[in-house]
Amino acid sequence: MLTVEGLHVRADAVELVRDVSFSIAPGERVGLIGESGSGKSLTALSLMGLLPEGVTASGRARLGERDLVGVPESRVKDLRGRALSMVFQEPMTALNPLMRVGAQVAEVMTLHGRPRQEARERAVELLERVRLPEPGHIARAYPHQLSGGQRQRVMLAIALANGPELLICDEPTTALDVTVQKQMLDLIAEVAPALLFITHDLAVVASMCERVLVMYGGRVVESGPLRDVFTRPRHRYTQGLLAASRLTPRGTRLPTIAGSVPPAGRFPSGCVFRNRCPHATPTCETTPALTGDGHAHACWHPAD
Ligand SMILES: Nc1ncnc2c1ncn2[C@@H]1O[C@H](COP(=O)(O)OP(=O)(O)OP(=O)(O)O)[C@@H](O)[C@H]1O
């Protein structure tokens, strides 16, 4: 559905994103991870036609039959917020502080041609879909009257308003506290038609995505199904990332905690790995190993 081939992003002579290629199939959830400054956001922004002033993209990116790069702004504008939409990290900067949130959700629909009254009614339905309580009441609130988690749900409602084919999320839960993060991630996984999910957090990628792309120094250095990349990381950066994370690559012997391995299924509530060990293979017995704070994630692989 989305095909990116040889995408480059430059600011003057400096190449910030180099020769990036990947694709996303309908319904697929793809994670984009990489260190700070590796080019994740610029890759996403070039698909949205939202690159900052002085930064330009070249190469090919298509959503279905429609080109996203190297086309006039009017064409991309027509697709943006309709065929593909994006949820950013900080909802407070993306929302208009002077406009009621219901009107902001309705506006993205009227901009794409929906009659005003119909858009207002649909806005309340969308606020309900993103599980905001009393959506009619919330629609009349201003952004500052909502919590961070509620504001991010409003952003998700805006992103979903015109029934996009692809949702791009750039660190959408970083500004939220941990319990709210989990609810938001579950909601995104449920409502996204297809997803490009940008994050630093490997555990989040493991719980949300089927495939992963790893960026380093402006390039995609590794990509593949989640299990392959997490169990057989090839690039040094991915290996380092996994070693530093709460996940342990298959083949690593984990210390037995306090002389015993906790029984399977003893994940703390809210744990993103509940019954979803990313290393699981048919031959691998996986058992969650809980460490001191009871919320670390690792797998026990007796076969290794
Ligand atoms: N407007 C700009 N002009 C020049 N360079 C820029 C501009 N915006 C970003 N860059 C540079 O491009 C590189 C990639 O930035 P990008 O924001 O895509 O990184 P990222 O992987 O999303 O990082 P983070 O995880 O910190 O958000 C960085 O080196 C950044 O400094």
The ligand as a Tripos MOL2 file, in Angstrom:
@<TRIPOS>MOLECULE
LIG
   31    33     1     0     0
SMALL
NO_CHARGES

@<TRIPOS>ATOM
      1 N1         15.0590   21.8070    9.7750 N.pl3     1 LIG1
      2 C1         16.2070   21.1370    9.8190 C.ar      1 LIG1
      3 N2         17.3160   21.6470    9.2480 N.ar      1 LIG1
      4 C2         18.4940   20.9900    9.2840 C.ar      1 LIG1
      5 N3         18.6650   19.7700    9.8760 N.ar      1 LIG1
      6 C3         17.5840   19.2190   10.4490 C.ar      1 LIG1
      7 C4         16.3060   19.8560   10.4570 C.ar      1 LIG1
      8 N4         15.4270   19.0540   11.1080 N.ar      1 LIG1
      9 C5         16.1350   17.9740   11.4980 C.ar      1 LIG1
     10 N5         17.4200   18.0800   11.1060 N.ar      1 LIG1
     11 C6         18.4980   17.0950   11.3510 C.3       1 LIG1
     12 O1         18.1550   15.8880   10.6750 O.3       1 LIG1
     13 C7         18.5710   14.7520   11.4050 C.3       1 LIG1
     14 C8         17.3920   13.8020   11.5610 C.3       1 LIG1
     15 O2         16.3800   14.4380   12.3500 O.3       1 LIG1
     16 P1         15.0470   13.6700   12.7800 P.3       1 LIG1
     17 O3         14.2160   14.6780   13.5170 O.co2     1 LIG1
     18 O4         14.4480   12.9990   11.6100 O.co2     1 LIG1
     19 O5         15.6210   12.5850   13.7760 O.3       1 LIG1
     20 P2         14.8410   11.5090   14.6580 P.3       1 LIG1
     21 O6         15.4280   10.1840   14.3430 O.co2     1 LIG1
     22 O7         13.3790   11.6580   14.4660 O.co2     1 LIG1
     23 O8         15.2580   11.9510   16.1210 O.3       1 LIG1
     24 P3         14.4120   11.9900   17.4830 P.3       1 LIG1
     25 O9         14.2060   10.5550   17.8610 O.co2     1 LIG1
     26 O10        15.2890   12.7330   18.4370 O.co2     1 LIG1
     27 O11        13.1120   12.7050   17.1970 O.co2     1 LIG1
     28 C9         19.1160   15.2740   12.7260 C.3       1 LIG1
     29 O12        20.5200   15.2860   12.6380 O.3       1 LIG1
     30 C10        18.5760   16.6870   12.8090 C.3       1 LIG1
     31 O13        19.4600   17.5190   13.5050 O.3       1 LIG1
@<TRIPOS>BOND
     1     1     2 1
     2     2     3 ar
     3     2     7 ar
     4     3     4 ar
     5     4     5 ar
     6     5     6 ar
     7     6     7 ar
     8     6    10 ar
     9     7     8 ar
    10     8     9 ar
    11     9    10 ar
    12    10    11 1
    13    11    12 1
    14    11    30 1
    15    12    13 1
    16    13    14 1
    17    13    28 1
    18    14    15 1
    19    15    16 1
    20    16    17 2
    21    16    18 1
    22    16    19 1
    23    19    20 1
    24    20    21 2
    25    20    22 1
    26    20    23 1
    27    23    24 1
    28    24    25 2
    29    24    26 1
    30    24    27 1
    31    28    29 1
    32    28    30 1
    33    30    31 1
@<TRIPOS>SUBSTRUCTURE
     1 LIG1         1 GROUP 0 **** ****
